[in-house]
Amino acid sequence: MSFAQEKRFEPKGSFGVDAGIPTLGRNYAFRHVMEGLFNGGISLHYNLFKGFTLGGGVKYSFFNINTYALNNSKWKGGLHMPAPYLRLSFERFTTERISISAGVKVGYAAMISINDSCKNATGEAVILGSLFFEPQVEALMLVGPSSADGFSFVLGYNIYARPFTPGFLCMSELPNLEAEDYVGFTGFLSIGFGYRYYFGRR
């Protein structure tokens, strides 16, 4: 008696788009003053060997100023964080339609703070560069057994090698915050969804 081995999809590569909401910012000052609105991007991936993939892309994150944290000031503005990156990951199709992947993005971000406070103080935006890392896991399901299109749930944690300080708002200090509130890297959890198109589908 012979048993047919279950077929598993092994893609040659893929194109992906993802979008999520940033939440649970770290350090405390960053979480207190900024509100996450968007984290997402586009990417290309190439299968190196048995699920190990190398990819690259661009991403963009945006945070709005929480005016209630600044004693209800009328300031407007936010923090823009565009970044190119490389991504190393491992993806495994557990069935013909479902895959689980884990990887890390590594890149360099421009942290661009555009707000009324800096406009009044210097007339210019604050632009700071930072390395960033984003460990990420993704659970995906293809639309059909022979489809190249898939939709996924994406969970990532972004880590920027630069602490959040009052300088991002062109200030020497922020209301109701102590020195220890600024300790730690700038980071946040991102929860969202993605779309993936796989190359090599037969």
N, C-alpha and C positions, 0 to 999 in steps of 0.2 A: 504494500500500500504506500502511495506517495502523497505528500501534502504540498500544495502550492504555497510558496513563500509569498507573504504579503508584499506587494509592490510599494516602494516609497519613492516619492519624487525627489530628485537631486538636481536642483536648478544650476544653470551655468552662471547666473547672475541675476540682478534685479534692480529695478528703479523704485524708489520709495518716497512717499510724502507723509509727514506726520504733523499733528497739531495738538497741543495740550495746554493746560492751565497750570501756571506755576503756583506753588503753595508751600507753606511751612518753611519760610525763609530762615536762613541762618547767616549771620549772627542776629542777636535780639534787635539791635538798632535797625538793621535792614528789614527784618520782619515787621517792626513797629511802624516804620516810616513809609515803606514802599508796598504797593499792592500789585500782585502779579496778574497780568491780563493775557499774555500769550507766550508760548514757547513752541517753536516748530521749525521745520525746514524740509529740504529735499536732498536726496542722496542717490548715489550709484554704488552697487556692490558687485564684486567679482568673486566667484567661488574658487579658492585656491586649491583645497584638497579636503574631500569628505566632510563638507560642512563648514570648514574654516574659511571665512570670507574677509576680504580686504576691501574697504570702500572709502568714499570721501563725499563731502557735500558742504552745504552752507546752511546755517541756522540763524534764527533771529528770536530774541526774547525781548519782551517789553514789560516794564513796571511803571505804574502810575503813582504819583505822590499822594499819600494819605493825608489830606489837609487837617483831619481831626487830630492827628499826631503832632501837628505843628500849631496847636492852639487855634484851630479853625482859621488859619490864614487863608487869604484869597489866592495864594500862589497856584499856578498851574504848571504842568510839565511832567516829565517822566524820564526813565532810564532806558535807553535803547542799547541792545547788545547783539550786534551782528557778528558772525564769526564763521570762517572756513574751518574745516576739520577733516581728520582721517579717522576711520572707524575699523577696528579689528573685532570680529565677532565669530561666534559659532552657532550655526543653525541646524536643527535636527527636525525632520519631518517624522512625527510619531505615527502618522497614518498618511494616506494619499492626499489628505486635505488639510491636516493640522500640523503646524510647526511651532516649536519653541526656540527662541534665540536669546543669547546673552552676549553682550559686548561692551566696549568702551569707546567713546569718542574722545579724541585729543585734538585741541586746536588753540587758536589765539583769537581772543575776542577784543573788540573795541567797545569799551563801556562809555557810552555817550550820554551825558546828563544835560538835558535841555529843559530849563525851567525859568520861572519868573525871578527867582532869587538870584541866579547867576546873571540874568539879563540886567537886573538892577545894579548888581555889584561890579561886573566886568564887561557886560555886553556880549559875552562869548559863552559858548557851551564848554563844559568840562569833558575832555576826551582822555581816557586812561586806557592803557592796554593791559591785558592779563591772559596768562595761560589758563585754559580750562579743561576739565575732565568731566565726562558724563557717563558713568556706568548705567547701563540700560538693559532691561529685559522686555521681551515682546512675545505675545501669544497671538498666533495668526490662524485664520481659517480661509481657505480658498473658496471662491464662489461656487465652484462645482468640481467634480472629480477630475475633469480634464481642463479646467480653467487655468489661465495664467494670472488671473486677478485675485487678490486677497485683501482682506481687511483685518486689522489687528488692534489689540489693546496694548498700549505702550506705557511703561513706567520707567522713569529715569531720575537720577539725582545729579544735579549740576553743581560743580565745585569750581570756583574762581579763585585764583591765587592772589587775591587782593581783598583786604578787609573793607567793609563799608564804613565811611567816615563822614563827618559834617562837610568835608571838602567837596563831596559830590553835589552839595547844594550851595556851595560857595559861602559856607558859614563856619565860624570857629567852634560852635557848639549847637546842639539841637535841644529843644525844650524837653525837660523831664527825663533825660537820659544821663547815666553815669558812665565813667570811663570803662567799667567792666562790660557795659552793654555792647561795646564795639569789638570785643575780643572774638577772634575766630574768623575764618574765611567767609566770603560771600557765597552763599549757596542756597539752593531751593530744590524741592521735590517737584517733578512734573508728571502729571497724570493726563493721558490723552489717547487718541486713536490715530491709526495710520492706514495708508493704502499702499499696496505693493504690486508691481507688475513683474513677473518672472520671465527671464529669457530662457530659452531651451525647452519650453513646454512642448511635449509631443502628443 
